Amino acid sequence: MDSIPKPGAPRIPVLPKRRESRLSVALEVRILGIDAQGKTFHQSEITVDISLSGARITGLTAPLNVGDIVGLQSSGDKSRFKVSWVRPNASDGTFEVGLHCLEKGRAPWRDKIQQLTPGDRRTGERYPCEGTVSLRSASIPTPIWGTLHDISEGGCYVRSVNVAPSGEIVSGQFILNGVQIDGVAEVANSRAMLGMGLLWCDLGWDGQEKLDRILHALSMNSGETNLKGRALAQLERIQGLVMALRTRLESSRAQVEVPTIAQLGDAEEKLIAALKSVQP
């Protein structure tokens, strides 16, 4: 029989250790399964970002529950995924979901990830920062209080007197520039009385967006080179969306509505403005 946790004991969720960062890549995928109402569904959508272990997808019309199992197909490969979280899109009544691959190393886009990430992305650029953290660990009965020393797309370094052992999972609040991220992380290394290096495992449904905004703000203060790199990365994502949209429009079953034309016009105007803002 499973042991029952004592009242007040910290509850540390058992999550897959995400050892790779998410990439903002727009891939067309097909999702199928049984929704929360017991109905079968089959839908084509575009990924917001991907990693070797999962993906974030928005625009789903089928309501899903956390823990549901769905099939996902991309480029001819199909794998089983578990729904990690669900967030309603208030603007159009659709849903955004986080998916975790149940078959280790079998994400359909594994080859593309390897092409885009030559090497270990945990060594991504770190930005010095100031902030506070409050963490819970299964091996320490009291909260771990500390301050942020630096942060990156893959993790952060926390200065603290009390530390959790390497390999342990911690969860709690990371506050930087008034922004709170509720996250789960793995302790990569720790030194008593000094601090811990953490690797992000899960940042919830809105944590990745918050982290992206924080890193963007920090990069703007670190020089034009970093800004140019982020602009090129954003342009790559736009190109992926354009290719996916073209593929859909070229389909004989595609239906185009008037709002679509207006949205494309708005996008064109913004791209023209961005072009004019870049000095040759």
ABEGO torsion letter per residue (X at the ends): XBBBBBBGBBBBBBBBBBABBBBBBBBBBBBBEBBAAGBBBBBBBBBABBBAABBBBBGBABBBBBGBBBBBBBGGBBBBBBBABBBBBAAAGBBBBBBBBABBGABAAAAAAAAABBEBAAABBBBBBBBBBBBBBAABABBBBBBBABBBAAEBBBBBABBBBBGBBBBEBBBBGGBBBBBBBBBABBBBGAEBBBBBABAEAAAAAAAAAAAAAAAAAAEAAAAAAAAAAAAAAAAAAAAAAAAAAABAABBBBAAAAAAAAAAAAAAAAAAAABBX
